[in-house]
Amino acid sequence: MSMNRTKGVKILVHDVLAIFPKPYGEDIILDVCMAIEHNPEWRRRYDELCDSLRDAVVNAAISQFVKEETGLINLREVSTKGKSHLIKSYTKLGQG
């Protein structure tokens, strides 16, 4: 995944993470996606990124950048159980 193509996703993730207190919980990827879903400005940016990159690319980049920015490690993949309209599953993150 080229960094240049996904720069907009990285900026979006950075902006969204800024609203969450540290330490981040293990569901921070879901939290970021839910925040994007419920904030009209972030949702517009997400939709524009999906138009140019495809949903799968944007969602994978969101997960990657959340992991990078938080410094957390992958714990396990879980279903969103219908909580999110953006993603169907995500990786819980935790301390190394």
BELCORNOR-V364190 format. One record per residue. NEAR is the number of other C-alpha atoms within 8 Angstrom. D_LAST is the distance of its C-alpha to the last C-alpha in whole Angstrom. Layout:
near & d_last
NEAR & D_LAST
NEAR & D_LAST
This chain:
near & d_last
4 & 25
5 & 26
6 & 25
5 & 28
8 & 29
11 & 26
8 & 26
8 & 28
12 & 25
11 & 22
8 & 25
11 & 25
12 & 21
9 & 21
8 & 24
11 & 23
9 & 20
7 & 22
6 & 23
7 & 20
6 & 19
4 & 16
4 & 13
8 & 13
7 & 13
8 & 12
9 & 15
11 & 15
14 & 17
10 & 19
8 & 20
11 & 21
11 & 23
9 & 25
9 & 25
12 & 27
12 & 29
7 & 30
8 & 31
8 & 34
6 & 33
10 & 30
11 & 31
8 & 34
9 & 32
12 & 30
8 & 33
8 & 34
12 & 31
11 & 31
8 & 35
6 & 34
9 & 31
9 & 31
8 & 29
6 & 27
9 & 26
14 & 25
10 & 23
8 & 21
11 & 21
12 & 20
11 & 17
8 & 16
10 & 17
12 & 15
12 & 12
8 & 13
7 & 14
7 & 11
7 & 9
10 & 7
9 & 6
9 & 9
8 & 9
7 & 13
8 & 16
8 & 19
7 & 22
11 & 23
7 & 26
6 & 29
5 & 27
12 & 27
7 & 29
7 & 27
9 & 25
10 & 25
9 & 22
12 & 18
12 & 14
13 & 13
15 & 9
10 & 7
6 & 4
4 & 0
